[in-house]
């Protein structure tokens, strides 16, 4: 053995095939382990996001209902504002409302109410 020296950067020729086989096996195991890790991570993310997706769907439905209610309230507000404007500016409409809602009438008039 005195004549043979092994340098640090080189491999001996006899063990190279065995080393390559072990390395190939380790690479295969590493790829499989990485695949298992990625699949596990994806499953964990999916499981953790299910409640949040449900909550998001519930909040979107609630937003839709709230927007519909808001539209209805805005229509009522617009109608009331028009009625208020007519009461303030139109004496004929004011008289009509006073007669209808407050049961007011002029002297000498007879009012006939028809009930449904």
VOPAGU-2260 file (C-alpha; in pm, 1 decimal, decimal comma):
REM VOPAGU-2260
SITE   aa  ch    i         X         Y         Z
SITE  UNK   A    0       0,0       0,0       0,0
SITE  UNK   A    1     294,3     218,8      21,8
SITE  UNK   A    2     294,9     278,9    -352,3
SITE  UNK   A    3     -68,7     378,5    -374,5
SITE  UNK   A    4    -185,7     716,3    -260,8
SITE  UNK   A    5    -542,6     834,2    -258,1
SITE  UNK   A    6    -594,6    1199,8    -305,9
SITE  UNK   A    7    -875,7    1377,2    -130,3
SITE  UNK   A    8   -1069,3    1487,1    -438,9
SITE  UNK   A    9   -1062,3    1149,6    -615,2
SITE  UNK   A   10   -1249,1     828,1    -557,7
SITE  UNK   A   11   -1101,3     488,0    -584,1
SITE  UNK   A   12   -1215,7     295,2    -887,8
SITE  UNK   A   13   -1339,6      -7,6    -701,9
SITE  UNK   A   14   -1599,3     171,1    -480,6
SITE  UNK   A   15   -1739,3     406,4    -745,4
SITE  UNK   A   16   -2011,8     176,3    -872,2
SITE  UNK   A   17   -2140,0     101,8    -522,9
SITE  UNK   A   18   -2136,1     470,2    -436,0
SITE  UNK   A   19   -2333,7     560,2    -749,5
SITE  UNK   A   20   -2595,9     297,2    -671,1
SITE  UNK   A   21   -2636,9     427,5    -317,3
SITE  UNK   A   22   -2660,3     785,3    -442,4
SITE  UNK   A   23   -2923,4     689,5    -699,6
SITE  UNK   A   24   -3126,2     511,6    -430,2
SITE  UNK   A   25   -3099,8     811,1    -197,2
SITE  UNK   A   26   -3209,1    1046,9    -475,1
SITE  UNK   A   27   -3513,9     831,5    -537,6
SITE  UNK   A   28   -3598,6     825,7    -166,6
SITE  UNK   A   29   -3549,3    1203,7    -144,2
SITE  UNK   A   30   -3779,3    1264,1    -441,9
SITE  UNK   A   31   -4046,0    1040,4    -292,3
SITE  UNK   A   32   -4014,6    1207,9      49,2
SITE  UNK   A   33   -4040,8    1551,7    -112,0
SITE  UNK   A   34   -4349,6    1441,8    -305,1
SITE  UNK   A   35   -4510,6    1314,0      16,3
SITE  UNK   A   36   -4425,7    1643,1     188,6
SITE  UNK   A   37   -4579,5    1849,9     -93,2
SITE  UNK   A   38   -4895,8    1638,2    -103,0
SITE  UNK   A   39   -4929,6    1660,9     276,4
SITE  UNK   A   40   -4887,0    2038,1     260,5
SITE  UNK   A   41   -5151,9    2070,7     -11,6
SITE  UNK   A   42   -5397,2    1859,0     186,0
SITE  UNK   A   43   -5331,4    2063,7     500,4
SITE  UNK   A   44   -5391,6    2390,5     314,8
SITE  UNK   A   45   -5712,2    2255,3     161,1
SITE  UNK   A   46   -5844,7    2129,6     495,3
SITE  UNK   A   47   -5764,2    2455,0     671,2
SITE  UNK   A   48   -5923,4    2669,1     399,8
SITE  UNK   A   49   -6264,3    2492,3     393,4
SITE  UNK   A   50   -6412,5    2686,0     691,1
SITE  UNK   A   51   -6284,7    3012,3     546,7
SITE  UNK   A   52   -6445,0    2938,8     209,7
SITE  UNK   A   53   -6775,8    2869,5     383,2
SITE  UNK   A   54   -6746,9    3193,9     579,5
SITE  UNK   A   55   -6668,2    3385,2     259,3
SITE  UNK   A   56   -6973,9    3236,2      85,4
SITE  UNK   A   57   -7194,3    3324,4     385,0
SITE  UNK   A   58   -7063,5    3681,9     390,8
SITE  UNK   A   59   -7122,9    3723,6      16,3
SITE  UNK   A   60   -7482,8    3605,9      54,5
SITE  UNK   A   61   -7531,7    3844,1     346,1
SITE  UNK   A   62   -7385,8    4128,1     137,3
SITE  UNK   A   63   -7630,4    4050,2    -144,2
SITE  UNK   A   64   -7926,1    4056,3      96,0
SITE  UNK   A   65   -7804,1    4379,9     254,8
SITE  UNK   A   66   -7760,7    4548,5     -83,1
SITE  UNK   A   67   -8115,8    4444,8    -179,5
SITE  UNK   A   68   -8249,6    4589,9     146,0
SITE  UNK   A   69   -8050,5    4907,9      86,7
SITE  UNK   A   70   -8202,6    4942,8    -260,7
SITE  UNK   A   71   -8551,8    4904,6    -116,8
SITE  UNK   A   72   -8483,6    5162,3     156,0
SITE  UNK   A   73   -8345,4    5406,5    -101,5
SITE  UNK   A   74   -8661,8    5365,4    -311,3
SITE  UNK   A   75   -8879,4    5438,3      -7,1
SITE  UNK   A   76   -8662,8    5738,7      79,0
SITE  UNK   A   77   -8697,3    5874,5    -275,3
SITE  UNK   A   78   -9075,6    5828,8    -263,6
SITE  UNK   A   79   -9099,2    6005,7      73,7
SITE  UNK   A   80   -8880,8    6293,1     -47,6
SITE  UNK   A   81   -9103,8    6338,9    -353,9
SITE  UNK   A   82   -9412,4    6336,4    -132,3
SITE  UNK   A   83   -9255,3    6589,8     104,0
SITE  UNK   A   84   -9163,5    6813,8    -186,9
SITE  UNK   A   85   -9519,7    6792,4    -320,6
SITE  UNK   A   86   -9665,1    6872,7      22,9
SITE  UNK   A   87   -9443,2    7179,7      52,4
SITE  UNK   A   88   -9492,3    7315,8    -299,3
SITE  UNK   A   89   -9831,0    7193,5    -428,2
SITE  UNK   A   90  -10135,2    7327,6    -237,6
SITE  UNK   A   91  -10369,9    7099,8    -431,7
SITE  UNK   A   92  -10182,3    6790,2    -321,3
SITE  UNK   A   93  -10167,7    6921,1      35,4
SITE  UNK   A   94  -10545,8    6964,9      34,0
SITE  UNK   A   95  -10595,7    6616,3    -109,5
SITE  UNK   A   96  -10379,7    6456,6     159,1
SITE  UNK   A   97  -10544,1    6657,6     436,1
SITE  UNK   A   98  -10889,8    6552,0     321,9
SITE  UNK   A   99  -10791,4    6188,5     278,4
SITE  UNK   A  100  -10574,1    6119,4     580,7
SITE  UNK   A  101  -10710,9    6364,8     833,6
SITE  UNK   A  102  -11078,5    6341,9     735,9
SITE  UNK   A  103  -11100,2    6718,9     687,3
SITE  UNK   A  104  -11372,3    6877,6     476,1
SITE  UNK   A  105  -11507,0    7220,1     394,1
SITE  UNK   A  106  -11828,1    7364,4     531,8
SITE  UNK   A  107  -12128,4    7246,5     345,0
SITE  UNK   A  108  -11955,8    6945,7     187,7
SITE  UNK   A  109  -12068,2    6593,6     233,4
SITE  UNK   A  110  -11800,3    6328,9     238,8
SITE  UNK   A  111  -11884,1    5975,7     143,4
SITE  UNK   A  112  -11632,6    5710,3     244,2
SITE  UNK   A  113  -11636,2    5377,4      68,3
SITE  UNK   A  114  -11462,3    5105,8     260,6
SITE  UNK   A  115  -11325,1    4797,6      96,9
